[in-house]
């Protein structure tokens, strides 16, 4: 009996630019996901593993706002990351 195929990695990059909605800026599976993660690690970007959230976000077109269903989870992650960095984005638009 053959072993089940290994799951391909999935990665989604978000941008929470000031004054606009959080958007998907990169998304991919397999080698593209590994490249997205490599760039993130290279630039010191914190990475969060959440299989359900990444599958939801991977279905979103690049350069599109995150769906309402993901808003609460993404907001929680961003708050954690801003706190971990010790800086919050400027509140002025």
Residue pairs with C-beta under 8 A, 6 or more apart in sequence:
8 29
8 30
8 33
9 29
9 30
9 33
9 34
9 37
10 28
10 29
10 33
10 54
10 55
10 58
11 26
11 27
11 28
11 32
11 33
11 34
11 36
11 37
11 40
11 54
12 24
12 26
12 27
12 36
12 54
12 57
12 58
12 60
13 24
13 25
13 26
13 27
13 36
13 40
14 22
14 23
14 24
14 25
14 57
14 66
14 74
15 22
15 23
15 25
16 22
16 78
16 89
17 23
18 89
18 90
18 93
19 93
21 65
21 66
22 65
22 66
22 71
22 74
22 78
23 63
23 64
23 65
23 66
24 57
24 60
24 61
24 62
24 63
24 64
24 65
24 66
25 62
25 63
26 36
26 62
27 36
27 57
27 58
27 60
27 62
28 35
28 36
29 58
37 47
39 45
40 47
41 47
46 81
46 84
46 85
48 77
48 81
50 73
50 77
53 70
53 73
53 74
56 67
56 69
56 70
57 66
57 70
60 66
60 67
66 74
82 88
82 89
